């Protein structure tokens, strides 16, 4: 197999993507019995014999790129006849009316639900959280957007800093690729705090794919990829404002405005301001549950479109300040009085550009260049631990895409580079690293029909610290009769560990780092299989069932051992086995008009060899269940959303050497978490109220030795459950329409 991948790489020289020359807008709807036009939200719209597709919004509107040489556009929706419309090159808007169809076999279906759906077009199983799904909960930022999704776990990293961390397939988020519109978003030093730096009101959708992704996006995806689609200026209303407030003193203001909207130029500015202003200590351990803070976040994007060139560029700026610790802490001089304090000042700047050039009259032959520069600076202290981290990163990806004889055979090839410069200082220890990773890649896609797609590709990258390495990946999708879709994947991934930055939560403890050897590059294989079956009925009602299994095994892994000694963090290369087995099944039901019910159950078995013994990885929940329901009624003026999460027990680190009062149990207890929200829609604005952790369940004694924060037993990083109790919030979304 490796020889085949090497041959593909050697035959191909560069990469790119074809970008269309203009945009077609339109609306999809049906005529009800009263003769009124009713919008069809989340209908699929695509150009005939291409992979260029989109979905309609809640009001049935859509915007899709025009490919060169194609005139037939197709719209489809569950329970309705797919319609093919011949368009003219000069057309800018089109209305599509679908009629009901009792013969579901004749309908082209995208596997979906209103808030969450599975794309049927991609070889990789891709779950999409749509804008409607994001609105079902407060979703103040990215870290809070997965609460009704079972594929991604999000929890607090510790009981002091307020940082959140994710898991996919039972493994840390450092093994998942976090991107926005296929541009790296969070990596290196920003991986721990970055989840809270993407406001929910900026996002149009979140795409989640498990396992290794396409080699076009790089070598880092091991357990999966999370790709964020930000709102587009050509698709958004002139002004959107969201105001949010919670009883824990958290307040937010978000404003999105379209600066320019035209055929050639489109521009948009998005701004976010938030803060926590009151100290709260609900459990009485003297530590505040949520740090005080202020955040300013700005994102500006532009898009230029001509006949053969499309250019996108923009920048993002962030300033985030937090302060926490004990209730009596106010400034750093308080540490001399044995009062535990935490403070962080983070600045983040990113500049990006995407350029597409169409070479000929087909949309399959063209170049693309994606590039970005990222600056990240973290100046923090946690008690007596001082941490300073600074990152400069440059990313570039040049792509060439073409087809062989016809569109059933596509080849994408190119070159890419990553440059990272890290400077970290932990107390008196300096950690500096420069890493330069150029590489070349190629990918072949065979799609003889819309029911079968096979994708094979390989990368050959050179890491300035670790040398050359080959990364092969393959994906297959096959649609059987009756709406059954099978997918399989296999691939390799790499990760260059930044141990201190990726484990900042352990600095909120008395633990000391011990590095026993020079660390190697992390290498892993991932194998996956999934099946999806959709039963569709009239009036948009459907039942969708899916199941998947993924196995991840490490050839090498950096072991961060917190189990050997509760006063230390021992870091070394894997000596033995390390693997993750993850099984998940989902059932999504639309039993009534306006009612959607999503259920999921997942099993994780994650083990790692530590000091010669294969043990279950701490803080990984073995069994997890989820039930989420959404009901919209009275012409969607009212909507009720509720989610119940079941979290099984998880193994905890060994703390038996500690005195009895500072010891943890062997396992965390199972618990249930409930979230709910009610939304009332008006013509130009929505009002919503909701609550989180309605069961009021919290982890008892989240801070070990809270009464002695500078002792050898202090540890605020052993978090497995909610730190804060029941929380209520309210907000308003205002939309100024054209």
LUMTOR-664808 format. One line per 8 residues: number of its first residue (from 1); their letters; for each residue x, y negated, z of C-alpha. Coordinates in steps of 0.1 Angstrom, whole numbers, plus 2048, in hexadecimal, padded with zeros to 3 digits. Example, Ala and Ser with C-alpha at 12.3 -4.5 7.8 and 13.67 -1.06 7.14 Angstrom:
// residues 2
1> as> 87B 82D 84E ~ 889 80B 847 $
// end
This chain:
// residues 738
1> xxxxxxxx> 800 800 800 ~ 81C 7E8 809 ~ 82B 7EC 7E6 ~ 80A 7E2 7D6 ~ 808 7C3 7EB ~ 82D 7BA 7E4 ~ 826 7BF 7BE ~ 808 7A7 7C1 $
9> xxxxxxxx> 81D 78D 7D2 ~ 839 790 7B9 ~ 822 78C 79B ~ 812 76D 7A8 ~ 823 74B 7AE ~ 80B 731 7BD ~ 7E8 72A 7CB ~ 7C9 713 7C7 $
17> xxxxxxxx> 7A5 70F 7C8 ~ 78E 701 7AE ~ 779 6E3 7B8 ~ 75B 6D9 7A5 ~ 757 6B7 794 ~ 736 6AC 7A3 ~ 719 6B4 7BA ~ 6F5 6BF 7B5 $
25> xxxxxxxx> 6DC 6B7 7D0 ~ 6B9 6C5 7D3 ~ 69E 6D4 7E8 ~ 68E 6F6 7EB ~ 66A 6FB 7F7 ~ 64A 70E 7F2 ~ 626 704 7EE ~ 60F 710 80A $
33> xxxxxxxx> 5EA 719 808 ~ 5E0 6F5 80E ~ 5F5 6E9 7F0 ~ 610 6D8 806 ~ 635 6DB 7FF ~ 647 6ED 81C ~ 66D 6EC 81E ~ 680 70D 81F $
41> xxxxxxxx> 69D 709 837 ~ 6BC 71F 833 ~ 6B3 72B 810 ~ 6D0 736 7FB ~ 6DA 722 7DD ~ 6F6 72C 7C5 ~ 702 729 7A2 ~ 6FC 747 78C $
49> xxxxxxxx> 71B 75E 788 ~ 730 74A 7A1 ~ 737 74B 7C6 ~ 72F 726 7CA ~ 712 726 7E3 ~ 701 712 7FE ~ 6E3 713 815 ~ 6C7 6FA 819 $
57> xxxxxxxx> 6C4 6E6 839 ~ 6A6 6E5 850 ~ 694 6CD 838 ~ 69A 6E4 81A ~ 6B4 6CD 80B ~ 6D6 6D8 7FD ~ 6F5 6CB 7ED ~ 70B 6E2 7D7 $
65> xxxxxxxx> 72A 6DD 7C2 ~ 725 6DF 79C ~ 73C 6F8 78C ~ 749 6F2 769 ~ 736 704 74D ~ 71A 711 763 ~ 6F6 705 760 ~ 6E0 71F 771 $
73> xxxxxxxx> 6D9 71B 796 ~ 6C7 735 7AB ~ 6B4 730 7CB ~ 6A8 74D 7E2 ~ 697 751 803 ~ 68C 76F 817 ~ 669 779 80C ~ 669 763 7ED $
81> xxxxxxxx> 671 768 7C8 ~ 694 75C 7BF ~ 691 741 7A4 ~ 6AB 739 78A ~ 6AB 715 77D ~ 6BE 708 75E ~ 6CE 6E7 767 ~ 6DC 6CB 751 $
89> xxxxxxxx> 6FF 6BE 757 ~ 6F3 69B 75E ~ 6D9 6A6 777 ~ 6E0 69A 79B ~ 6C0 6A6 7AD ~ 6AA 6C5 7A8 ~ 68B 6D2 7BA ~ 686 6F8 7BC $
97> xxxxxxxx> 664 708 7C5 ~ 664 72C 7D0 ~ 646 743 7D1 ~ 63E 75F 7E9 ~ 649 782 7DF ~ 63C 7A2 7EF ~ 657 7B7 7DD ~ 675 7AF 7F3 $
105> xxxxxxxx> 68C 7C5 7DD ~ 68A 7AA 7C2 ~ 697 78E 7D9 ~ 6BC 785 7DC ~ 6C1 782 802 ~ 6DB 771 817 ~ 6DC 783 839 ~ 6D3 767 851 $
113> xxxxxxxx> 6BF 75A 86D ~ 6B7 735 871 ~ 6D0 72E 88C ~ 6E9 74A 884 ~ 6ED 75F 865 ~ 705 776 854 ~ 712 76C 832 ~ 70B 788 818 $
121> xxxxxxxx> 723 778 7FF ~ 744 77B 811 ~ 759 79B 813 ~ 760 794 837 ~ 743 796 84F ~ 73D 771 857 ~ 725 766 872 ~ 719 742 86E $
129> xxxxxxxx> 70C 72C 889 ~ 6F8 711 876 ~ 6F0 6EE 881 ~ 6CE 6FB 88D ~ 6E0 714 8A2 ~ 6F7 6F9 8B1 ~ 6D8 6E5 8BA ~ 6C9 701 8CF $
137> xxxxxxxx> 6E0 6F9 8EC ~ 6F2 6D9 8F6 ~ 711 6E4 8E4 ~ 725 6C6 8EF ~ 744 6D5 8E0 ~ 752 6F3 8CF ~ 758 707 8EF ~ 733 705 8F8 $
145> xxxxxxxx> 726 70F 8D5 ~ 72A 734 8D9 ~ 712 73A 8F6 ~ 6F7 74A 8E0 ~ 711 75E 8CC ~ 71F 77F 8D8 ~ 73E 781 8C3 ~ 751 765 8D5 $
153> xxxxxxxx> 755 763 8FB ~ 75C 742 90B ~ 764 73C 930 ~ 777 725 946 ~ 79C 72A 946 ~ 7A0 71F 96B ~ 78D 70E 987 ~ 79F 6EC 985 $
161> xxxxxxxx> 7A6 6DF 962 ~ 785 6E6 951 ~ 796 6F6 933 ~ 783 712 921 ~ 791 730 90F ~ 782 748 8F6 ~ 785 76D 8EF ~ 77E 780 8CF $
169> xxxxxxxx> 77E 7A6 8CE ~ 788 7A5 8F3 ~ 7A8 793 8EC ~ 7B3 770 8F3 ~ 7AB 754 8DB ~ 7D0 750 8D3 ~ 7CB 76D 8BB ~ 7AE 75C 8A9 $
177> xxxxxxxx> 7B3 743 88D ~ 7A2 722 895 ~ 79D 70C 877 ~ 788 6F0 869 ~ 77F 6F3 844 ~ 79C 70B 840 ~ 7B5 6F3 850 ~ 7C6 6FD 871 $
185> xxxxxxxx> 7B5 6EC 88E ~ 7C2 6FB 8AF ~ 7E3 70D 8B2 ~ 802 70A 8C7 ~ 7FF 6F2 8E5 ~ 7DB 6E9 8DE ~ 7CD 70C 8DF ~ 7C1 70A 904 $
193> xxxxxxxx> 7B0 6E7 905 ~ 7A7 6E4 8E0 ~ 785 6F5 8E2 ~ 777 6D7 8F4 ~ 784 6BE 8DA ~ 76B 6C6 8BF ~ 74A 6B5 8C6 ~ 72A 6C8 8BE $
201> xxxxxxxx> 71B 6AB 8AB ~ 738 6AC 892 ~ 732 6CF 887 ~ 71C 6DB 86A ~ 722 700 870 ~ 73A 718 881 ~ 746 737 86D ~ 751 755 881 $
209> xxxxxxxx> 763 772 871 ~ 772 78F 884 ~ 792 7A1 87B ~ 7AC 794 864 ~ 7A1 77A 84C ~ 7AC 773 828 ~ 7D2 76F 824 ~ 7CC 74E 813 $
217> xxxxxxxx> 7C7 73E 836 ~ 7E8 74A 844 ~ 7F7 766 85A ~ 7E9 75E 87C ~ 7C6 76D 87C ~ 7C7 78E 890 ~ 7A5 791 8A2 ~ 791 778 88C $
225> xxxxxxxx> 78D 755 87F ~ 777 739 88A ~ 772 71F 86F ~ 760 6FE 876 ~ 74D 6EC 85A ~ 74B 6C7 863 ~ 72E 6B2 857 ~ 733 6A5 834 $
233> xxxxxxxx> 72D 680 82B ~ 71B 689 80B ~ 702 69E 81E ~ 6FB 68B 83E ~ 6E3 66E 846 ~ 6F1 64B 849 ~ 6F1 64C 86F ~ 6EF 667 88A $
241> xxxxxxxx> 6F1 660 8B0 ~ 6F1 679 8CC ~ 6F0 66F 8F1 ~ 6F4 68A 90C ~ 6F4 689 932 ~ 6F5 6A4 94D ~ 6F0 6A6 972 ~ 715 6AE 977 $
249> xxxxxxxx> 71D 68A 96D ~ 727 694 949 ~ 71D 67A 92F ~ 723 679 909 ~ 71D 662 8EC ~ 722 66E 8C8 ~ 71D 659 8A9 ~ 721 664 885 $
257> xxxxxxxx> 71E 64B 869 ~ 722 64D 843 ~ 739 631 837 ~ 736 637 812 ~ 71F 64E 7FF ~ 722 650 7D9 ~ 72B 666 7BC ~ 751 660 7BD $
265> xxxxxxxx> 757 655 7E1 ~ 748 662 802 ~ 754 658 824 ~ 749 65F 848 ~ 753 655 86B ~ 74B 66A 88A ~ 752 65E 8AE ~ 74F 66F 8D0 $
273> xxxxxxxx> 752 660 8F3 ~ 74C 674 912 ~ 754 675 937 ~ 74F 685 959 ~ 74D 66C 974 ~ 743 67C 996 ~ 755 695 9AB ~ 741 6B4 9B4 $
281> xxxxxxxx> 74A 6D0 9CB ~ 72B 6E7 9CD ~ 73C 705 9DE ~ 74D 6F0 9F8 ~ 771 6FC 9F2 ~ 77E 6D8 9EF ~ 785 6DC 9CA ~ 76F 6CA 9B1 $
289> xxxxxxxx> 760 6E2 997 ~ 762 6CB 979 ~ 77F 6B2 975 ~ 778 68D 970 ~ 781 682 94D ~ 77E 66B 92F ~ 780 675 90B ~ 781 661 8EB $
297> xxxxxxxx> 780 674 8CA ~ 77E 666 8A7 ~ 77C 677 885 ~ 77D 665 863 ~ 779 678 842 ~ 779 66E 81E ~ 771 680 7FD ~ 778 676 7D9 $
305> xxxxxxxx> 76A 689 7BC ~ 771 686 797 ~ 76C 69D 779 ~ 78B 6B2 77F ~ 798 6A7 7A2 ~ 789 6A8 7C4 ~ 79C 698 7E1 ~ 794 69A 806 $
313> xxxxxxxx> 7A7 68A 822 ~ 7A3 67D 846 ~ 7B0 67A 869 ~ 7A6 682 88C ~ 7B1 671 8AC ~ 7AC 67C 8D0 ~ 7B4 66E 8F2 ~ 7A9 684 910 $
321> xxxxxxxx> 7B0 67D 935 ~ 7A6 693 952 ~ 7AB 693 977 ~ 7A1 6AF 98F ~ 7AC 6C3 9AD ~ 7A1 6BE 9D1 ~ 785 6A5 9DA ~ 79D 68E 9EC $
329> xxxxxxxx> 7B6 68C 9CF ~ 7B7 669 9BE ~ 7DB 664 9B1 ~ 7FC 677 9AF ~ 80A 668 9CF ~ 7EF 67D 9E1 ~ 803 69C 9D9 ~ 81C 691 9F4 $
337> xxxxxxxx> 7FF 694 A0D ~ 7F9 6B8 A03 ~ 7DA 6B0 9EF ~ 7D8 6C5 9CF ~ 7D3 6B1 9B0 ~ 7D1 6B6 98A ~ 7D5 69D 96E ~ 7D9 69F 949 $
345> xxxxxxxx> 7DD 686 92D ~ 7DA 694 90A ~ 7DD 683 8E9 ~ 7D6 694 8C8 ~ 7D9 687 8A4 ~ 7D3 69A 884 ~ 7D5 68F 860 ~ 7C9 6A6 844 $
353> xxxxxxxx> 7C5 6A7 81E ~ 7B4 6BF 805 ~ 7B9 6BB 7DF ~ 7AA 6D0 7C4 ~ 7B1 6CE 79F ~ 79D 6E1 784 ~ 7B4 6ED 768 ~ 79A 6F7 74E $
361> xxxxxxxx> 774 6F8 749 ~ 76F 716 761 ~ 76D 713 786 ~ 785 730 78A ~ 7A4 720 77E ~ 7B3 704 793 ~ 7CC 6F8 7AD ~ 7C6 6EE 7D1 $
369> xxxxxxxx> 7DC 6DF 7EC ~ 7D3 6DE 810 ~ 7EA 6CC 829 ~ 7E9 6BE 84C ~ 7FF 6AE 867 ~ 7F7 6B3 88C ~ 805 6A1 8AA ~ 7FC 6AD 8CD $
377> xxxxxxxx> 808 69F 8EF ~ 7FF 6AD 911 ~ 80C 69C 931 ~ 7FF 6AE 94F ~ 805 6B9 973 ~ 7F3 6D3 988 ~ 7FD 6D0 9AC ~ 823 6D1 9AC $
385> xxxxxxxx> 825 6E0 989 ~ 82E 6C6 96F ~ 828 6CE 94A ~ 830 6B9 92B ~ 82A 6C7 908 ~ 82E 6B6 8E6 ~ 827 6C6 8C4 ~ 82D 6BB 8A0 $
393> xxxxxxxx> 81E 6D2 886 ~ 81D 6D0 860 ~ 808 6E8 84B ~ 806 6EB 825 ~ 7F5 704 80F ~ 7F8 703 7E9 ~ 7E0 71A 7D6 ~ 7DA 724 7B2 $
401> xxxxxxxx> 7BB 738 7A9 ~ 7B2 747 788 ~ 79F 764 779 ~ 7AA 782 764 ~ 794 786 745 ~ 774 77D 758 ~ 767 772 77A ~ 766 795 787 $
409> xxxxxxxx> 78C 795 78B ~ 79A 777 79E ~ 7BE 771 7AA ~ 7C8 757 7C4 ~ 7ED 752 7CA ~ 803 737 7D9 ~ 81B 72B 7F3 ~ 817 71D 816 $
417> xxxxxxxx> 82B 70F 832 ~ 828 709 858 ~ 840 6F4 86B ~ 83C 6F1 891 ~ 852 6DD 8A9 ~ 84A 6E4 8CE ~ 85A 6D3 8EC ~ 84D 6DE 90E $
425> xxxxxxxx> 859 6D6 931 ~ 84D 6EA 94F ~ 85C 6DA 96E ~ 881 6DD 968 ~ 880 6F7 94C ~ 880 6EC 928 ~ 870 701 90C ~ 878 6F5 8E9 $
433> xxxxxxxx> 870 706 8C8 ~ 871 6FE 8A4 ~ 861 716 88C ~ 860 714 866 ~ 84A 72E 853 ~ 849 72C 82D ~ 838 747 81B ~ 828 753 7FA $
441> xxxxxxxx> 808 767 7F6 ~ 7F1 776 7DC ~ 7CE 784 7DD ~ 7B9 797 7C4 ~ 793 798 7C5 ~ 77F 7B0 7B1 ~ 759 7AA 7AF ~ 74A 7C0 794 $
449> xxxxxxxx> 727 7B7 7A1 ~ 717 7A2 7BC ~ 714 7C2 7D1 ~ 739 7CB 7D2 ~ 758 7B7 7DA ~ 77B 7C4 7E1 ~ 797 7AD 7EC ~ 7BC 7B6 7F1 $
457> xxxxxxxx> 7D8 79E 7F9 ~ 7F9 79A 809 ~ 810 77F 817 ~ 836 77F 81A ~ 840 765 834 ~ 862 75B 842 ~ 863 74F 866 ~ 882 73B 86E $
465> xxxxxxxx> 884 74D 890 ~ 879 770 888 ~ 881 776 863 ~ 86C 784 847 ~ 84B 797 84B ~ 831 7A5 835 ~ 80C 7A1 83C ~ 7F4 7B6 827 $
473> xxxxxxxx> 7CE 7B3 82A ~ 7B0 7C2 819 ~ 78A 7BE 81A ~ 76D 7D1 80A ~ 748 7C9 809 ~ 72E 7DF 7F9 ~ 708 7D9 7F9 ~ 6F4 7F9 7F8 $
481> xxxxxxxx> 6CF 7FE 7F1 ~ 6B5 7EF 808 ~ 6CA 7D1 813 ~ 6E6 7E5 825 ~ 708 7D4 823 ~ 728 7E7 82D ~ 749 7D5 833 ~ 76B 7E2 83C $
489> xxxxxxxx> 78C 7D0 843 ~ 7B0 7D7 84B ~ 7CD 7BF 850 ~ 7EB 7B4 863 ~ 7F0 794 876 ~ 80C 781 888 ~ 80E 769 8A6 ~ 82B 755 8B3 $
497> xxxxxxxx> 824 751 8D8 ~ 826 731 8EB ~ 823 741 90E ~ 822 722 924 ~ 809 70E 90E ~ 7F3 72D 908 ~ 7F1 734 92D ~ 7EF 711 93D $
505> xxxxxxxx> 7D4 71E 954 ~ 7EE 732 968 ~ 7FF 711 972 ~ 7E1 70A 988 ~ 7F0 723 9A1 ~ 80F 72B 9B5 ~ 81A 744 99B ~ 83D 741 98C $
513> xxxxxxxx> 847 74B 969 ~ 861 766 965 ~ 86D 76D 941 ~ 880 78E 940 ~ 88B 78E 91B ~ 88B 77C 8FA ~ 868 77D 8EC ~ 860 78C 8CA $
521> xxxxxxxx> 846 783 8B0 ~ 824 792 8B8 ~ 818 7AA 89D ~ 7F7 7BD 89B ~ 7E0 7D0 884 ~ 7BA 7CD 883 ~ 7A2 7E5 874 ~ 77D 7DE 871 $
529> xxxxxxxx> 75C 7EC 864 ~ 739 7DD 865 ~ 716 7E4 858 ~ 6F9 7CC 854 ~ 6D5 7D4 84B ~ 6BA 7BB 845 ~ 694 7C3 843 ~ 683 7A5 834 $
537> xxxxxxxx> 65D 79D 834 ~ 647 781 828 ~ 646 75E 836 ~ 66B 75F 83E ~ 668 77A 859 ~ 684 793 85B ~ 697 7AC 870 ~ 6BC 7AE 86E $
545> xxxxxxxx> 6D3 7C8 87E ~ 6F8 7C9 87E ~ 714 7DD 88E ~ 739 7DA 88D ~ 758 7EB 89B ~ 77C 7DC 89B ~ 79C 7EC 8A7 ~ 7BA 7D6 8AE $
553> xxxxxxxx> 7DC 7E5 8B6 ~ 7FC 7D3 8BD ~ 81F 7DC 8B0 ~ 82C 7C2 8C7 ~ 81C 7AB 8E0 ~ 828 791 8F9 ~ 81C 79F 91A ~ 813 784 934 $
561> xxxxxxxx> 811 79A 953 ~ 7FD 78B 96F ~ 7F6 7AE 97E ~ 818 7B7 98C ~ 81B 79C 9A6 ~ 801 781 9B1 ~ 81D 768 9B5 ~ 82C 76C 993 $
569> xxxxxxxx> 826 76D 96D ~ 83E 786 95D ~ 842 782 937 ~ 852 79D 921 ~ 84D 7AF 900 ~ 835 7CC 8FE ~ 843 7EE 906 ~ 828 807 8FE $
577> xxxxxxxx> 804 804 8F1 ~ 7ED 7E6 8EF ~ 7CC 7E8 8DE ~ 7A8 7DB 8DD ~ 789 7EF 8D2 ~ 76A 7D9 8CD ~ 747 7E5 8C4 ~ 72A 7CE 8C0 $
585> xxxxxxxx> 706 7D1 8B4 ~ 6ED 7B5 8AC ~ 6C8 7B4 8A6 ~ 6B8 794 899 ~ 692 794 896 ~ 679 77A 887 ~ 658 78A 894 ~ 643 76A 890 $
593> xxxxxxxx> 645 74A 87D ~ 65C 733 88F ~ 668 74E 8A8 ~ 68C 75C 8A6 ~ 69A 776 8BF ~ 6BF 77F 8BE ~ 6CD 79C 8D3 ~ 6F0 7AA 8D6 $
601> xxxxxxxx> 703 7C4 8E9 ~ 729 7C7 8EA ~ 743 7DF 8F8 ~ 768 7D6 8FC ~ 784 7EE 905 ~ 7A4 7DA 907 ~ 7C4 7EA 916 ~ 7E8 7DF 918 $
609> xxxxxxxx> 807 7F0 925 ~ 815 7DD 943 ~ 834 7EA 955 ~ 830 80C 944 ~ 80B 811 94C ~ 7EF 80D 933 ~ 7D5 7F8 946 ~ 7B4 7E5 93E $
617> xxxxxxxx> 7BB 7C1 936 ~ 7B0 7A9 952 ~ 791 793 94D ~ 784 7A6 92F ~ 75F 7AF 934 ~ 758 7D2 928 ~ 732 7CF 923 ~ 720 7B0 918 $
625> xxxxxxxx> 6FD 7AA 90C ~ 6EA 78C 8FF ~ 6C6 783 8F7 ~ 6BE 762 8E7 ~ 69C 755 8DC ~ 691 736 8C9 ~ 66D 72C 8C3 ~ 663 70E 8AE $
633> xxxxxxxx> 63E 705 8AD ~ 625 6E9 8A4 ~ 636 6E3 883 ~ 658 6E6 893 ~ 651 6C7 8A9 ~ 658 6DC 8C8 ~ 674 6F6 8CC ~ 67C 70C 8EA $
641> xxxxxxxx> 69E 71E 8EC ~ 6AA 736 906 ~ 6C8 74D 909 ~ 6CF 768 923 ~ 6F3 776 926 ~ 6FC 796 938 ~ 721 798 942 ~ 72D 7B9 94F $
649> xxxxxxxx> 74A 7BD 967 ~ 76E 7B6 95E ~ 78F 7C3 96D ~ 7A1 7A9 982 ~ 7C6 7A5 988 ~ 7D6 7B7 9A5 ~ 7D8 7A1 9C4 ~ 7DC 7BC 9DF $
657> xxxxxxxx> 7FE 7AE 9EA ~ 7EC 78F 9F6 ~ 7DD 78C A19 ~ 7BA 79A A1B ~ 7A8 779 A19 ~ 7BB 770 9F8 ~ 7B4 791 9E6 ~ 79D 797 9C8 $
665> xxxxxxxx> 787 7B5 9C3 ~ 792 7CF 9A9 ~ 775 7C4 991 ~ 760 7A5 98E ~ 73B 7AB 993 ~ 722 7AB 976 ~ 70C 78C 973 ~ 6F1 77C 95E $
673> xxxxxxxx> 6F1 759 950 ~ 6D2 747 942 ~ 6D1 728 92C ~ 6B3 716 91E ~ 6A9 6F6 90B ~ 689 6E5 8FF ~ 68A 6CE 8E1 ~ 66F 6B5 8D6 $
681> xxxxxxxx> 674 6A8 8B2 ~ 667 686 8A6 ~ 66B 675 885 ~ 68D 667 88A ~ 699 676 8AB ~ 699 695 8C0 ~ 697 696 8E6 ~ 6A4 6B5 8F8 $
689> xxxxxxxx> 6A8 6C1 91C ~ 6B8 6E0 928 ~ 6CA 6F3 943 ~ 6E8 70A 945 ~ 6F0 726 95F ~ 6CC 725 969 ~ 6D2 744 97F ~ 6EA 72D 993 $
697> xxxxxxxx> 703 749 995 ~ 727 73F 99D ~ 747 750 9A4 ~ 74D 752 9CA ~ 76E 743 9D5 ~ 77B 73A 9B2 ~ 79A 72A 9C2 ~ 7B0 743 9D5 $
705> xxxxxxxx> 7BF 732 9F5 ~ 7AB 712 9EF ~ 7B3 709 A13 ~ 7D9 70C A0C ~ 7DE 6FF 9E8 ~ 804 6FC 9EB ~ 809 71F 9FA ~ 816 73E 9E8 $
713> xxxxxxxx> 7F3 74C 9E5 ~ 7E2 72F 9D4 ~ 7D2 739 9B3 ~ 7B6 727 9A0 ~ 7BB 73A 97F ~ 7A8 75A 989 ~ 787 751 978 ~ 76F 76B 96B $
721> xxxxxxxx> 74D 759 96F ~ 73C 737 972 ~ 74D 71D 988 ~ 730 705 988 ~ 70C 70C 992 ~ 6EB 703 982 ~ 6EE 6E5 96A ~ 6D3 6D0 958 $
729> xxxxxxxx> 6D7 6B9 93B ~ 6C3 6A2 923 ~ 6CB 691 903 ~ 6BE 67F 8E4 ~ 6C8 684 8C0 ~ 6BF 667 8A9 ~ 6C1 669 883 ~ 6BE 64B 86C $
737> xx> 6B3 65A 84B ~ 6B6 64C 828 $
// end
